[in-house]
């Protein structure tokens, strides 16, 4: 889990934080080092919520790494099988291959192949393209749901951190007002309150990066799926010659991966 280490390591494995050496000239002992784990405990219950957001970010990012790829959503072997079946006008073989495959390309082509009608112009190409476009939008929306979770964590984590900071400062000022505390106690309370803001940013920044990364990657992969589907439909309609039926598949698959 390299991704897990990359995110949690920013906080839980950070270099120990030390208080400033102010006031040590009066003979007082130097302040003790405070580890990142200690700061996590001092942050209070808000840090537990941020930990959940961190785990959620890791889980969604790993899922997107696995699922959003050209090899997963438009496998070359399936593309080649469909192109060969379309060139042979074997619609049943093409539909069986797509319907039994869980990839986005398989789902898009399954919807398009249901519209095949050789009695109409170009085997009813217009209806096939419309069905493919509708299935493509549905697939993109289905995958985008997971990517949007990263955006949720990227927005939610800093807000939770800010709420924890405001809550901690309220408690610090309330303690100062009801006790005989001094400015040092107030500074200590504010420092602890700021821990939640730092935690929220540590979770939110990677989540935002992964959101934009996978959003752009998904758009690129879906464009490749659309090209493969259009190419297969053109083969069936006779607008592409038989000898070129399987050449672009390998080229576009390389670009998608």
C-alpha atoms as one frame of an Amber mdcrd trajectory, in Angstrom:
protein
   0.000   0.000   0.000   2.415   2.652  -1.234  -0.424   5.135  -1.567  -1.426
   4.620   2.048   2.121   5.258   3.214   2.331   8.375   1.079  -0.737  10.010
   2.633  -0.631   8.839   6.222   3.130   9.219   6.289   2.716  12.959   5.849
   1.102  13.107   9.256   1.723  10.027  11.392   5.356   9.595  10.314   6.265
  13.263  10.260   9.414  14.578  11.893   8.800  15.184  15.602   7.668  18.721
  16.334   9.478  20.669  19.012   8.392  23.723  20.888  10.566  26.813  20.432
  13.483  27.254  22.786  12.225  30.564  24.092  12.559  31.010  27.811  15.240
  28.338  28.268  17.781  30.914  29.420  16.175  31.117  32.860  17.362  27.643
  33.768  14.099  25.902  32.887  14.452  22.439  31.302  14.175  22.324  27.511
  10.709  21.442  26.160  10.044  17.842  25.249   9.625  16.769  21.626   6.033
  16.207  20.524   5.530  13.573  17.864   2.940  13.743  15.122   1.022  10.943
  16.835   0.902  13.039  20.010  -0.478  15.953  18.026  -3.077  13.619  16.534
  -4.221  12.657  20.022  -4.243  16.298  21.129  -6.407  17.273  18.152  -9.407
  15.621  19.738 -12.402  13.939  18.141 -12.117  15.961  14.926  -8.930  14.075
  14.105 -10.864  10.806  14.085 -13.171  12.201  11.416 -10.141  13.290   9.385
  -8.690   9.803   9.736 -11.884   8.373   8.244 -11.600  10.849   5.353  -7.980
   9.783   4.863  -8.912   6.094   4.731 -11.751   6.889   2.329  -9.384   8.836
   0.065  -6.938   5.949  -0.017  -9.647   3.390  -0.757 -11.209   5.407  -3.593
  -7.820   6.267  -5.106  -6.796   2.602  -5.139 -10.113   1.667  -6.750  -9.636
   4.308  -9.438  -6.074   3.145 -10.091  -7.375  -0.355 -10.738 -10.573   0.434
 -12.645  -9.847   3.535 -14.708  -7.444   2.308 -17.368  -7.587   1.528 -21.048
  -6.696  -2.126 -20.475  -9.529  -2.540 -17.996 -12.276  -0.541 -19.710 -11.433
  -1.365 -23.332  -9.370  -4.595 -23.422  -7.557  -5.148 -26.687  -8.576  -8.789
 -27.058 -12.273  -7.886 -26.832 -11.857  -5.018 -29.303 -10.131  -7.312 -31.795
 -12.789 -10.031 -31.400 -15.597  -7.555 -31.973 -13.878  -6.014 -34.993 -13.363
  -9.444 -36.535 -16.995 -10.410 -35.916 -18.225  -7.119 -37.336 -16.093  -7.601
 -40.453 -17.692 -11.024 -40.902 -21.163  -9.511 -40.313 -21.561 -11.929 -37.397
 -23.610  -9.728 -35.098 -24.538 -12.565 -32.738 -20.877 -13.405 -32.050 -20.050
  -9.746 -31.453 -22.993  -9.298 -29.097 -22.188 -12.479 -27.157 -18.581 -11.347
 -26.674 -19.643  -7.895 -25.459 -22.589  -8.988 -23.321 -20.451 -11.457 -21.375
 -17.681  -8.921 -20.710 -17.944  -6.432 -17.805 -15.836  -3.711 -19.465 -17.164
  -0.310 -20.477 -16.487  -1.088 -24.134 -18.512  -4.293 -23.850 -21.473  -2.448
 -22.342 -21.340   0.311 -24.944 -21.200  -2.138 -27.845 -23.932  -4.337 -26.359
 -26.340  -1.416 -26.471 -25.312  -0.494 -30.003 -25.587  -4.028 -31.382 -29.199
  -4.291 -30.250 -30.028  -1.656 -32.859 -28.550  -3.546 -35.827 -30.950  -3.815
 -38.742 -29.540  -4.841 -42.111 -32.780  -3.864 -43.818 -32.105  -0.206 -43.117
 -29.441   2.107 -44.496 -25.902   1.199 -43.337 -27.309  -1.490 -41.022 -29.169
   1.194 -39.054 -25.922   2.997 -38.202 -27.603   6.165 -36.904 -29.536   4.246
 -34.251 -26.439   2.258 -33.313 -24.441   5.466 -32.791 -27.213   6.943 -30.668
 -27.392   3.820 -28.508 -23.608   3.750 -28.153 -23.541   7.419 -27.115 -26.257
   6.812 -24.521 -24.420   3.811 -23.064 -21.161   5.756 -23.109 -22.677   8.601
 -21.064 -24.070   6.094 -18.588 -20.697   4.393 -18.177 -18.879   7.682 -17.725
 -21.386   8.753 -15.095 -21.029   5.434 -13.273 -17.255   5.754 -13.073 -17.387
   9.471 -12.292 -19.378   8.756  -9.152 -16.259   7.217  -7.611 -14.004  10.025
  -8.812 -16.363  12.579  -7.275 -15.858  10.972  -3.871 -12.290  12.276  -4.030
 -13.660  15.769  -4.580 -15.929  15.309  -1.571 -13.004  14.331   0.648 -10.879
  17.166  -0.767 -13.583  19.678   0.172 -14.769  18.121   3.410 -11.404  17.474
   5.105 -10.181  21.116   5.222 -13.607  22.266   6.399 -13.575  19.727   9.227
 -10.056  20.846  10.112 -11.144  24.482  10.194 -14.134  23.615  12.363 -11.844
  21.796  14.774  -9.568  24.825  14.944 -12.397  27.234  15.659 -13.804  24.893
  18.288 -10.392  24.536  19.924  -9.836  28.300  20.004 -13.231  28.803  21.625
 -12.264  26.329  24.334  -8.857  27.982  24.778 -10.333  31.458  25.227 -13.041
  30.092  27.514 -10.400  28.444  29.685  -8.388  31.650  29.775 -11.452  33.642
  30.810 -12.452  31.306  33.639  -9.005  30.592  35.083  -5.931  32.540  35.983
  -4.140  31.405  32.858  -1.546  33.457  31.051  -0.621  34.052  27.439   1.503
  30.899  27.299  -1.476  28.747  28.125  -3.504  30.527  25.473  -0.766  29.982
  22.891  -0.600  26.317  23.806  -4.342  25.923  23.361  -4.295  27.671  19.986
  -1.383  25.493  18.839  -3.352  22.362  19.618  -6.405  23.824  17.867  -4.357
  24.451  14.717  -3.491  20.761  14.518  -6.888  19.993  13.002  -6.365  22.548
  10.248  -3.034  20.964   9.357  -4.630  17.511   9.393  -7.438  18.667   7.122
  -4.978  20.082   4.596  -2.825  16.944   4.711  -5.876  14.898   3.725  -7.463
  17.436   1.378  -4.468  18.286  -0.819  -3.749  14.710  -2.015  -7.478  14.075
  -2.433  -7.788  17.128  -4.694  -4.758  16.034  -6.732  -6.174  12.549  -7.267
  -9.578  13.991  -8.180  -8.204  16.042 -11.068  -5.843  13.239 -12.094  -8.527
  10.549 -12.363 -11.118  12.920 -13.823  -8.826  13.717 -16.746  -7.767  10.087
 -17.088 -11.390   8.931 -17.193 -12.214  11.412 -19.924  -9.283  10.151 -21.983
 -10.239   6.503 -21.557 -13.887   7.152 -22.426 -12.766   8.972 -25.577 -10.809
   5.855 -26.529 -13.855   3.658 -25.872 -15.924   5.918 -28.107 -13.345   5.648
 -30.897 -13.313   1.853 -30.664 -17.111   1.689 -30.743 -17.360   4.028 -33.719
 -14.711   2.043 -35.553 -16.550  -1.249 -34.997 -19.856   0.251 -36.138 -18.173
   1.621 -39.267 -16.856  -1.868 -40.038 -20.342  -3.343 -39.797 -21.848  -0.591
 -41.926 -19.236  -1.184 -44.610 -17.598   2.227 -44.372 -14.220   0.706 -43.439
 -12.419  -1.864 -45.538 -11.966  -5.366 -44.168  -8.153  -5.382 -44.310  -7.950
  -2.394 -41.942 -10.396  -3.759 -39.435  -7.999  -4.576 -36.615  -5.145  -2.120
 -37.128  -6.321   0.954 -35.152  -7.312  -1.148 -32.136  -3.746  -1.855 -31.081
  -2.656   1.730 -31.729  -5.428   3.335 -29.690  -5.059   0.751 -26.916  -1.421
   1.795 -26.527  -2.460   5.443 -26.240  -5.169   4.666 -23.671  -2.899   2.673
 -21.377
